[in-house]
């Protein structure tokens, strides 16, 4: 993970994640908590992934699909022998995907596609 992100970039990632993680009543499962460092947000998201894996697996899978996490990456992750690392790796995949989306939108606005 890139720990060198600016505070504004970390806030932007949180905003995108918060928007994508909605419950059936459209309330966010990941509130926008204004973490200043990516590692703080990553720890929070890892715990949220652990909780969803245990208590709301179907919603987690639907959310990962909505975020557009690679099915190939997810299949590899869920078939791995080390099940304890799944929440942490899910958090990394989510953050990685959101950074890709942010960068794509930025390039689009700048006309650099």
Secondary structure, DSSP 8 states (H G I E B T S, - for coil): --TT--HHHHHHHHHHHHHH-B-TTS-BSS-----SSHHHHHHHHHHHHHHHHHH-HHHHHHHHHHHT--HHHHHHHHTSS-GGGHHHHHHHHHHHHHHHHHHHHHHHHHT--
